[in-house]
Amino acid sequence: MAANISHFFQFEPNMAYICSRNFHFNILFDCMKRYFLLIIITILTAIPGLAQTGETFGDAVRFEKTVHDFGTLKLGSGAVECSFGFENISSSPMAVYNVVTSCGCATIDYTKEPIMPNGKGEIRVRYTNDEGPYPFDKTITVYMSNYTRPILLRIRGVCVDKEKSLSEIYTVAYGSFAMRKTEYSIGNIDQGKSKGDEAYVANTSGQPVKVDFTSVTPGLEISVSPNPIPANSTAKMTFKANTASGMWGKTAFTAVPRVNGKTYGNQEPVTVRCFVKEDFSKMSEEQLKKAPLPIFRNSSYTFDPVSKGTAVKGTFTLKNQGHSDLKIHKIESDADDVVFPDIEDIAPGESREIRFTFDTSDRTQGEEVLIITTLTTNSPTRPMINIFIQGYIK
């Protein structure tokens, strides 16, 4: 950057001389543009992370993106390719150990030489596009020398066997603004960090549409680009969830589309789901060895057949087999008619009975019940635990 600045200031006095001598407006304007461009570049360079996007894994590596959406592909139109760039943000050299795909439809190439601190590499993916006319979502698993856990990348899209109209592909419509679905999952997020994704959307009309969002859950960033969306065209909807203190477990962020000033509040909102867990990336080996370890005596509770309206009460026994206090950040069920109490910290070696009450009043006769309850913990090896309640309403 210093060399560029030096070159600039050696050049500009001559330009200034010409400007002052000839009073030529176009040359003066060009000088001003070059000067302000230099200022902008200097600011962007000086402020760390101002224009950075992507996802960071510990203090090891930052990927520019972890998902690539190919959009809609026609079957037999040929292979498609993409790349995932990354940067070594650690203080020592790193290397890519291995890259594994979830199917033979994707071939991989990647940077094989060691990457120095602040150095960059890439994972290159080629998708054959010959599997069949249906949506695809493939996983690429990356193993890095300076990060203990595998890093998951994804390629996805929709393959069709014949040309389809936008309204046939994007079937969920808010007026002329359309998408394939309203719910999106971005997986696990460490508390205090952010994670995002993107999806293709469409304008199915013959006129440009301007899209923004109302009633946005705090912490959610969501936008569409280009905006306005040109007539009969696709665009990308980008969303990012920013997690905050006290936010744990299954979390949903929502936003209501507003298209050309009209709010579609009577329809399903756009929903971004994630699971917020504790950040264990900075724990030392010693801390990991001394971490808590939650073990249930039984992970499933089966109740005898009961009549509708019966209150079913049961108990799970949880033991901490680790070496530090076990914290249950959150306990939540996928049914509103099950109640669990808050759980106090469990000391190493101690057990705790966790009692629940299941109100069957709103269930139907002949129903087979399966309720999943999820505990979010401070255990690095078991940050999320599922337990099950099952039985029959006679």
FENNORVEN-V519717 format. One record per pair of residues at least 4 apart in sequence whose C-alpha atoms are under 8 Angstrom apart, sorted by the first residue. I is the first residue (numbers start at 1). J is the second residue. Records with the same first field share a line. If there is no record, write none. Layout:
I: J + J
//
This chain:
1: 5
2: 6
3: 7
4: 8
5: 9
6: 10
7: 11
8: 12
9: 13
10: 14
11: 15
12: 16 + 31
13: 17
14: 18
15: 19 + 27 + 31
16: 20 + 28 + 31
17: 21
18: 22 + 23
19: 23 + 24 + 25 + 27 + 28
23: 28
24: 28
25: 29
26: 30
27: 31
28: 32
29: 33
30: 34
31: 35
32: 36
33: 37
34: 38
35: 39
36: 40
37: 41
38: 42
39: 43
40: 44
41: 45
42: 46
43: 47
44: 48 + 50 + 51
49: 53
53: 64 + 65
54: 62 + 63 + 64 + 65 + 66
55: 62 + 63 + 64 + 65 + 66 + 194 + 195
56: 60 + 61 + 62 + 63
57: 61 + 62 + 147 + 281
58: 147 + 281 + 282
59: 89 + 90
60: 88 + 89 + 90 + 146 + 147
61: 86 + 87 + 88 + 89 + 90 + 147
62: 86 + 87 + 88 + 89
63: 84 + 85 + 86 + 87
64: 84 + 85 + 86
65: 84 + 85
66: 84 + 152 + 153 + 154
67: 153 + 154 + 155 + 156 + 197
68: 82 + 154 + 155 + 156
69: 155 + 156 + 157 + 198 + 199 + 200
70: 155 + 156 + 157 + 158
71: 156 + 157 + 158 + 200
72: 157 + 158 + 159 + 160
73: 77 + 129 + 157 + 158 + 159 + 160
74: 133 + 159 + 160 + 161 + 162 + 163
75: 129 + 130 + 132 + 133 + 159 + 160 + 161 + 162
76: 129 + 130
77: 129
78: 128 + 129 + 130
79: 126 + 127 + 128 + 129
80: 126 + 127 + 128 + 129
81: 124 + 125 + 126 + 127
82: 124 + 125 + 126
83: 122 + 123 + 124 + 125
84: 122 + 123 + 124
85: 120 + 121 + 122 + 123
86: 120 + 121 + 122
87: 118 + 119 + 120 + 121
88: 93 + 94 + 115 + 116 + 117 + 118 + 119 + 120
89: 117 + 118
90: 117 + 118 + 146
91: 117
92: 116 + 117
93: 114 + 115 + 116 + 117
94: 114 + 115 + 116 + 117 + 144 + 145 + 146
95: 112 + 113 + 114 + 115 + 144 + 145 + 146
96: 110 + 111 + 112 + 114 + 142 + 143 + 144 + 145
97: 142 + 143 + 144 + 145
98: 142 + 143 + 144
99: 108 + 140 + 141 + 142 + 143
100: 140 + 141 + 142
101: 106 + 107 + 108 + 138 + 139 + 140 + 141
102: 138 + 139 + 140
103: 138
105: 127 + 128 + 129 + 130 + 131
106: 125 + 126 + 127 + 128
107: 125 + 126 + 127
108: 123 + 124 + 125 + 126
109: 123 + 124 + 125
110: 121 + 122 + 123 + 124
111: 121 + 122 + 123
115: 119 + 120 + 121
129: 159
132: 159 + 160 + 161
133: 158 + 159 + 160 + 161
134: 158 + 159 + 160
135: 156 + 157 + 158 + 159
136: 155 + 156 + 157 + 158 + 159
137: 154 + 155 + 156 + 157
138: 154 + 155 + 156
139: 152 + 153 + 154 + 155
140: 152 + 153 + 154 + 155
141: 150 + 151 + 152 + 153
142: 150 + 151 + 152 + 153
143: 147 + 149 + 150 + 151
144: 148 + 150 + 151
160: 164
164: 168 + 169
165: 169
166: 170 + 202 + 203 + 204 + 232 + 233
167: 171 + 178 + 204
169: 180
170: 178 + 179 + 180 + 181 + 201 + 202
171: 178 + 179 + 180 + 181
172: 178 + 179 + 180 + 181 + 182
173: 177 + 178 + 179
174: 178 + 257 + 259 + 264 + 267
175: 259
176: 202 + 203 + 204 + 205 + 209 + 259
177: 201 + 202 + 203 + 204 + 209 + 211 + 259
178: 201 + 202 + 203 + 204
179: 200 + 201 + 202
180: 201
182: 268 + 269 + 270 + 271
183: 270 + 271 + 272 + 273
184: 271 + 272 + 273
185: 272 + 273 + 274
186: 195 + 196 + 197 + 272 + 273 + 274
187: 273 + 274 + 275
188: 274 + 275 + 276 + 277
189: 193 + 194 + 195 + 243 + 274 + 275 + 276 + 277
190: 194 + 243 + 276 + 277 + 278 + 279
191: 243 + 244 + 245 + 247 + 248 + 276 + 277 + 278 + 279
192: 242 + 243 + 244 + 245
193: 242 + 243 + 244
194: 240 + 241 + 242 + 243
195: 240 + 241 + 242
196: 238 + 239 + 240 + 241
197: 238 + 239 + 240
198: 236 + 237 + 238 + 239
199: 236 + 237 + 238
200: 234 + 235 + 236 + 237
201: 234 + 235 + 236 + 237
202: 229 + 232 + 233 + 234 + 235
203: 208 + 209 + 229 + 230 + 231 + 232 + 233 + 234 + 235
204: 231 + 232 + 233
205: 231 + 232
206: 231 + 232
207: 230 + 231 + 232
208: 228 + 229 + 230 + 231
209: 227 + 228 + 229 + 230 + 231 + 259 + 260
210: 227 + 228 + 229 + 259 + 260 + 261
211: 224 + 227 + 228 + 229 + 257 + 258 + 259 + 260 + 261
212: 223 + 224 + 257 + 258 + 259
213: 222 + 223 + 255 + 256 + 257 + 258
214: 255 + 256 + 257 + 258 + 263
215: 254 + 255 + 256
216: 220 + 253 + 254 + 255 + 256
217: 253 + 254 + 255
218: 253
219: 241 + 242 + 243 + 244 + 253
220: 239 + 240 + 241 + 242 + 253 + 254
221: 238 + 239 + 240 + 241 + 242
222: 237 + 238 + 239 + 240 + 255
223: 237 + 238 + 239
224: 235 + 236 + 237 + 238
225: 229 + 235 + 236 + 237 + 238
226: 230 + 235 + 236
229: 233 + 234 + 235
230: 234
241: 253 + 272
243: 247 + 276
247: 251 + 276
248: 275 + 276 + 277 + 329 + 330 + 376
249: 274 + 275 + 276 + 277 + 330 + 374 + 375 + 376
250: 273 + 274 + 275 + 276
251: 273 + 274 + 275 + 276
252: 271 + 272 + 273 + 274
253: 271 + 272 + 273
254: 269 + 270 + 271 + 272
255: 269 + 270 + 271
256: 263 + 264 + 265 + 268 + 269 + 270
257: 263 + 264 + 265 + 269 + 270
258: 262 + 263 + 264
259: 263 + 264
265: 269
277: 376 + 377 + 383 + 384
278: 377 + 378 + 383
280: 380
283: 287 + 288
284: 288
285: 289
286: 290
287: 291
288: 380
289: 323
290: 322 + 323 + 324
291: 322 + 323 + 324 + 325 + 379 + 380
292: 320 + 321 + 322 + 323 + 324 + 325 + 326 + 348 + 378 + 379 + 380
293: 320 + 321 + 322 + 323 + 326 + 379 + 381 + 382
294: 318 + 319 + 320 + 321 + 322 + 326 + 379 + 382
295: 318 + 319 + 320 + 321
296: 316 + 317 + 318 + 319
297: 316 + 317 + 318 + 319
298: 316 + 317
299: 316 + 386 + 387 + 388
300: 387 + 388 + 389 + 390
301: 314 + 315 + 316 + 388 + 389 + 390
302: 389 + 390 + 391
303: 312 + 389 + 390 + 391 + 392
304: 391 + 392
305: 391 + 392 + 393 + 394
306: 310 + 392 + 393 + 394
307: 365 + 393 + 394
308: 360 + 361 + 362 + 363 + 364 + 365 + 393 + 394
309: 359 + 360 + 361 + 362 + 363
310: 359 + 360 + 361
311: 357 + 358 + 359 + 360
312: 357 + 358 + 359 + 360
313: 355 + 356 + 357 + 358
314: 355 + 356 + 357
315: 353 + 354 + 355 + 356
316: 353 + 354 + 355
317: 351 + 352 + 353 + 354
318: 351 + 352 + 353 + 354
319: 346 + 349 + 350 + 351 + 352
320: 325 + 326 + 346 + 347 + 348 + 349 + 350 + 351
321: 348 + 349 + 350
322: 348 + 349
323: 348 + 349
324: 347 + 348
325: 345 + 346 + 347 + 348
326: 345 + 346 + 347 + 348 + 377 + 378 + 379
327: 344 + 345 + 346 + 377 + 378
328: 343 + 344 + 345 + 375 + 376 + 377 + 378
329: 375 + 376 + 377 + 378
330: 342 + 375 + 376 + 377
331: 340 + 342 + 373 + 374 + 375 + 376
332: 340 + 373 + 374 + 375
333: 338 + 371 + 372 + 373 + 374
334: 371 + 372 + 373
335: 371 + 372
337: 358 + 359 + 360
338: 356 + 357 + 358 + 359
339: 356 + 357 + 358
340: 354 + 355 + 356 + 357
341: 354 + 355 + 356
343: 354
346: 350 + 351 + 352
360: 393
363: 367 + 393
364: 393
365: 393 + 394
366: 392 + 393 + 394
367: 392 + 393 + 394
368: 390 + 391 + 392 + 393
369: 389 + 390 + 391 + 392 + 393
370: 388 + 389 + 390 + 391
371: 388 + 389 + 390
372: 386 + 387 + 388 + 389
373: 386 + 387 + 388
374: 384 + 385 + 386 + 387
375: 384 + 385 + 386
376: 383 + 384 + 385
377: 382 + 383 + 384 + 385
378: 382 + 383
379: 383
//
